[in-house]
């Protein structure tokens, strides 16, 4: 699964499900956490689901049939996960049923006679549901384009039970079929191969049946049905399709274009053929995640689609590669329980980096790993091991602990590959997949295969990085002794060592450049503090620590200015230049500014140019700023966007002029959006007109109007209220769900100091029951911001909603905000004015100080000259 931009989905975390049934024979699990794999009383061999969605009423009717055999002993009773399912009938072949009970969380079936161990039995459940999770409708009644009507489902981690009865844990493999009945013009997509597709003469409904004839687990079952258009491609005999809602189809090819190349690369690199009958990718609207790797069929968030005019700023490559890698890692082999999630997500993340390396070059791969490492080592206080059972719900392993499951997992694999070499690593991974295919894996399975193949012990490695928390924090200092020709490197481990975090044993690679020659050395770090002496022919011109980005550690090393400048000039070392630029950002002298400007305009690697732009913004002052405005002419759109974003943070006439100039010529909507964001704060009529113009302009996904709404909100002028409200009333359907929701938030914010709040309150109240949940939640939140006590009665209604209804939490927070807003709001307004005027006088002072310094320097220079 890929996280994507889904801040909202955080509100939907799984709450404690009371589940205290003593008779939980099948899976006596604590459904709230599923920290351990549940018992399996039976082996499910086949699961058949037959469903009919009711698009108008957003309900589903179905029959679920399980074919199974008791594993160890005769089975008298069976428990299935079933969350708020309206079960009408339960039947069993052979023995028959004595009774069944629906607890709203589980279905418990008591057989007339116990089913003998090893004996095959069949159980059929007939039910209906109005699912709150698991199956989601996108219909005209909810505000979606009628031509795009569809449903999508999401199993991972434990949502499937909301739309069909099941064994809802990853430690049971079975084959399955999916039959779905829909209006005749619709398409039905599911796991495996399509075995029939016909229109029933009696019902007039299209009946489509799919079969997944290779075993997989419950959370990977998928159903997408509705109006879709398709692009198809073949990889050998394998069919690969990309489907979107009709209104999204125009841009489908952009997101599909690297799938074939990635498939070819993964088959080669992994060494195991793609394991499923087809590979389809389908974009669905308002998906809760970035993507989901159901077997043979990936669901993608339609937000991944982009128009060609955004150039290289947007790409689906990473998301596509991540989900495709999962078809092996997660789908062919599946983590046994959620504590082992890194075996799914770490592999998917790492193979995305490997594909970037294959397709875009080694620097791109190292840059990706470097960024992941920066974010991992930038956070402090992680005291939880990557494999942990401390989570309260499986979803926490994706969100709260997601940085470990994804980035740290990927880094652990990268270290293993760096230590083993690509060949041994490939052989280990191939063996791991072949030995455990269509089965569960735990970390020890991977470790033992690597040891078996390499003959090396990896106990310490896994103990440090996987079963204990954190990573080494190494402070490194360097000195050269000309007399002895010795380079001295002092290395200190600075991480807090305790029961959760070990003192690490790692190899730290170091590269010296002497007379243009690279000399690689490796320091074996085992102590809290140690000095290493290395003999070299002469003083090195460059000293690089971990030059190839192969060690997960926080590395603190600040070379001398001369070493840094040499590093920045090294054409063979893109990552070295990038790090040099980042270290130079802390220096403020003229040479640094000039070198950064040179890098921004000339470095061959775009990441160095990005970093140079950020560094110049950080340094600030007239010269650094002038370097930015001199560098807006960037052929690479990512860099152009960065430079405009950095200029947009400044409040001076030159910045305003540069932004206006950009907007006059720039075609790329992502860059235009940044420029529009930068127009706020300038007291300028033309700037305000540009924002207004953006609000009414047409752009893909209404991106420019979104930028205008954010700008109007930031300007915090009550006159903007009418503009935002008009846009919502007249052009509401042009906004994405997210854009519309943000605009509601802007209304609440802008009206908070108004005397007459009634019209805005009424407008927001009209949205609190909106069928798009994100819009409803945004309206509730905006009522909190608005601060009109008359909204209390409406908000109060939601506090009685179900425990796991996100509206309940949103309403409680809004009420709290309303009650806290007793202070006169004018205080804040005055404070803002003061800050703005302080900012202005501060920049005057800085400029005056600069002038004084110049005059002073000139005077001193004159004096010195006089003395000679
Ligand atoms: Zn994933």
Boltz pocket constraint, residues with backbone or C-beta under 6 A from the ligand:
constraints:
  - pocket:
      binder: B
      contacts: [[A, 1], [A, 2], [A, 291], [A, 322], [A, 326], [A, 344], [A, 345], [A, 348]]
      max_distance: 6.0
